[in-house]
Amino acid sequence: EIFVSYREKRQWSDSEWRGTVSRDGGRSWEPARDLVALAECSVYGITIAETGAFPRRVHFVWSRLNGGTPEERETKHAWALRHHIYYAYSDDGGTTWRRSDGAAYRLPITLETQEEIYNCGTHGVWLKDIQLDAQGRPYVLFIDSEVETFEGLWKVGWLDDGAWHFSTVAASDHMYDDGAIALLSADDIRVYAPSTPVQPSEDGGEIEEWQSTDGGRTWTNT
């Protein structure tokens, strides 16, 4: 069983995030369905599935570019800002989707019905990685940044008992820095990121390791 999700751009101002499933190892595919459809927005999403018996729970987080409220569209550098973070999960391999509290979504998810789990204000948010702990709880790595100086913060968000929590890992000098999160054990979480500005105001740089021994609440550069 394979679940594939992707963005399909139908018009210059609109895009949908879609999903399709193969139940025979990729030989055939079910008709794709719209998971998220946001008018005048582009969707940027990442997904991960649990291990274990099929069908596996799939976690999906996304941000959106442009669209939304008139105030957001008139924000300086609105062309570059990816707004906020939203969340959904599926218990049946990608057919039906739910919010953090288990309430069912009606597909496709829209601007009005999506569950916002993180608000970046006038900044933008760039998703980098999503992983699961031993209990199947998602951890999301992202950068919260403004686009004039490119300066921002590496952040981690995680779901625990139906509520989302967030912490700051390190500074970033570019929203297109990239990195990864690794959950090695309950008291050992690592983030790998170019968090030293070797090339100021450019993406990339020397990779550093950050460690949390308290479930993601605080971080130490190793």
C-alpha positions as CSV (number, residue, x, y, z in Angstrom):
1,E,0.0,0.0,0.0
2,I,1.5,3.3,-1.1
3,F,0.1,6.8,-0.4
4,V,1.3,9.6,-2.6
5,S,0.4,13.3,-2.1
6,Y,1.4,16.2,-4.3
7,R,0.5,19.7,-5.4
8,E,-1.3,20.2,-8.7
9,K,-1.5,23.8,-10.1
10,R,-4.5,24.3,-12.2
11,Q,-4.4,28.1,-12.7
12,W,-1.8,30.7,-12.0
13,S,-3.4,31.6,-8.7
14,D,-4.9,28.3,-7.5
15,S,-3.4,25.0,-6.6
16,E,-4.7,21.9,-4.9
17,W,-3.0,19.4,-2.7
18,R,-4.1,15.9,-3.9
19,G,-3.6,12.3,-2.8
20,T,-3.8,8.9,-4.4
21,V,-3.4,5.4,-3.1
22,S,-2.1,2.2,-4.7
23,R,-3.0,-1.1,-2.9
24,D,-1.0,-3.4,-5.2
25,G,2.5,-2.1,-4.8
26,G,2.2,0.7,-7.4
27,R,0.8,-1.3,-10.3
28,S,-2.5,0.6,-10.3
29,W,-3.7,3.7,-8.6
30,E,-7.1,4.9,-7.2
31,P,-8.4,8.2,-8.7
32,A,-6.7,11.1,-7.1
33,R,-8.8,13.3,-4.7
34,D,-8.4,16.9,-3.6
35,L,-7.2,17.0,0.0
36,V,-6.8,20.8,0.3
37,A,-8.2,23.4,-2.2
38,L,-7.4,27.0,-1.4
39,A,-8.6,29.7,-3.8
40,E,-5.8,32.1,-4.9
41,C,-3.3,30.1,-2.8
42,S,-0.5,27.7,-3.4
43,V,-0.2,24.8,-0.9
44,Y,3.1,23.6,0.4
45,G,2.8,20.3,2.3
46,I,4.7,17.4,3.8
47,T,3.5,14.1,5.0
48,I,4.6,11.0,6.9
49,A,3.0,7.7,7.7
50,E,3.3,5.5,10.8
51,T,5.0,2.1,10.7
52,G,3.0,-1.0,11.5
53,A,0.0,-2.7,10.1
54,F,-1.9,-1.3,7.1
55,P,-3.7,1.0,6.7
56,R,-1.2,3.3,8.4
57,R,-2.0,6.7,9.9
58,V,-0.8,9.5,7.7
59,H,0.0,12.9,9.1
60,F,-0.1,16.0,6.9
61,V,1.0,19.6,7.6
62,W,1.0,22.4,5.1
63,S,1.4,26.2,4.7
64,R,-0.1,28.5,2.0
65,L,1.4,31.1,-0.3
66,N,-0.7,34.2,-1.0
67,G,-4.5,34.3,-0.9
68,G,-6.2,34.4,2.4
69,T,-7.3,37.8,3.8
70,P,-7.0,41.2,2.0
71,E,-4.6,42.2,4.7
72,E,-2.3,39.3,3.9
73,R,-2.4,40.0,0.2
74,E,-1.3,43.6,0.8
75,T,1.5,42.7,3.2
76,K,5.0,43.7,2.0
77,H,6.7,40.8,0.2
78,A,3.3,39.0,0.2
79,W,4.5,37.2,-3.0
80,A,7.1,35.3,-0.8
81,L,5.3,34.7,2.4
82,R,4.0,31.2,3.3
83,H,1.3,31.7,5.8
84,H,1.0,29.7,9.1
85,I,0.9,25.9,9.5
86,Y,-2.2,23.7,9.2
87,Y,-2.7,20.0,10.1
88,A,-4.7,16.9,9.2
89,Y,-4.4,13.2,9.8
90,S,-5.9,10.1,8.2
91,D,-6.4,6.7,9.9
92,D,-7.3,4.8,6.7
93,G,-4.3,5.4,4.5
94,G,-5.4,8.7,3.0
95,T,-9.1,8.3,2.3
96,T,-10.7,10.3,5.2
97,W,-9.0,13.1,7.2
98,R,-9.4,14.5,10.7
99,R,-8.3,17.4,12.8
100,S,-6.1,17.2,15.9
101,D,-9.1,16.6,18.1
102,G,-10.5,13.8,15.9
103,A,-13.2,15.8,14.2
104,A,-13.7,14.8,10.6
105,Y,-12.9,17.1,7.7
106,R,-15.1,17.4,4.7
107,L,-12.9,17.2,1.6
108,P,-11.5,19.1,0.1
109,I,-10.2,21.2,3.1
110,T,-10.7,24.9,2.4
111,L,-9.4,28.2,3.6
112,E,-12.3,28.4,6.1
113,T,-12.1,24.8,7.4
114,Q,-8.4,24.1,7.7
115,E,-7.1,23.7,11.3
116,E,-4.4,26.3,12.0
117,I,-1.8,25.0,14.5
118,Y,0.7,27.8,14.2
119,N,0.3,31.5,13.3
120,C,3.5,33.2,12.1
121,G,1.9,36.7,12.1
122,T,3.5,38.9,9.4
123,H,6.4,36.5,9.0
124,G,6.4,33.5,6.7
125,V,6.8,29.8,7.6
126,W,8.9,27.2,5.7
127,L,8.3,23.6,6.5
128,K,11.4,21.4,6.5
129,D,10.7,17.9,8.0
130,I,8.2,15.8,9.9
131,Q,8.9,12.7,11.9
132,L,7.1,10.5,14.5
133,D,8.1,9.4,18.0
134,A,7.6,5.9,19.4
135,Q,3.9,6.8,20.3
136,G,3.2,8.0,16.7
137,R,3.1,11.7,17.7
138,P,4.3,14.1,14.9
139,Y,7.2,16.4,15.3
140,V,7.4,19.2,12.7
141,L,10.6,21.1,11.9
142,F,10.3,24.5,10.2
143,I,11.7,28.0,9.9
144,D,9.7,31.1,11.0
145,S,11.2,34.0,9.1
146,E,10.6,37.4,7.6
147,V,11.6,38.0,4.0
148,E,13.3,41.4,4.0
149,T,16.4,40.4,5.9
150,F,15.8,36.6,5.6
151,E,16.4,36.3,9.3
152,G,14.3,33.8,11.3
153,L,14.2,31.0,13.8
154,W,14.4,27.2,13.5
155,K,11.4,25.9,15.4
156,V,9.9,22.5,16.3
157,G,6.2,21.8,16.9
158,W,4.8,18.6,18.3
159,L,1.4,17.1,19.1
160,D,0.7,15.8,22.6
161,D,-2.7,15.0,24.1
162,G,-4.5,16.8,21.4
163,A,-2.5,20.1,21.9
164,W,0.3,21.5,19.8
165,H,3.5,22.8,21.5
166,F,6.4,24.8,20.0
167,S,10.0,25.6,20.9
168,T,12.8,27.5,19.3
169,V,16.0,25.6,18.4
170,A,18.3,28.2,16.8
171,A,18.5,31.2,14.6
172,S,18.5,31.0,10.8
173,D,19.8,33.6,8.4
174,H,17.7,32.4,5.4
175,M,14.2,30.9,5.1
176,Y,15.5,28.4,2.4
177,D,18.0,26.9,4.8
178,D,17.2,23.2,5.0
179,G,17.5,20.6,7.7
180,A,16.2,17.5,9.4
181,I,14.9,16.2,12.7
182,A,15.7,12.7,14.1
183,L,13.8,11.2,17.1
184,L,16.3,8.7,18.4
185,S,14.5,8.0,21.7
186,A,12.1,9.5,24.2
187,D,14.9,11.7,25.7
188,D,17.1,12.2,22.6
189,I,15.9,14.3,19.7
190,R,18.3,15.8,17.2
191,V,18.0,18.6,14.7
192,Y,20.5,19.0,11.9
193,A,20.6,22.5,10.4
194,P,23.0,25.1,8.9
195,S,22.4,27.3,11.9
196,T,25.7,29.2,11.8
197,P,25.7,32.1,9.2
198,V,28.8,31.0,7.2
199,Q,27.3,32.6,4.1
200,P,25.3,35.5,5.5
201,S,21.9,36.0,3.9
202,E,22.4,32.9,1.8
203,D,20.8,29.5,2.2
204,G,22.9,26.7,3.3
205,G,26.1,26.6,5.3
206,E,27.9,24.3,7.8
207,I,25.6,21.7,9.4
208,E,25.3,21.7,13.2
209,E,23.7,19.2,15.6
210,W,21.2,20.4,18.2
211,Q,19.9,18.0,20.9
212,S,16.8,18.0,23.1
213,T,16.6,15.6,26.1
214,D,13.2,16.9,27.3
215,G,10.9,16.0,24.4
216,G,11.7,19.1,22.3
217,R,11.2,21.8,24.9
218,T,14.8,23.0,25.1
219,W,17.8,22.6,22.8
220,T,21.6,22.4,23.2
221,N,24.2,22.8,20.4
222,T,26.4,19.7,20.7
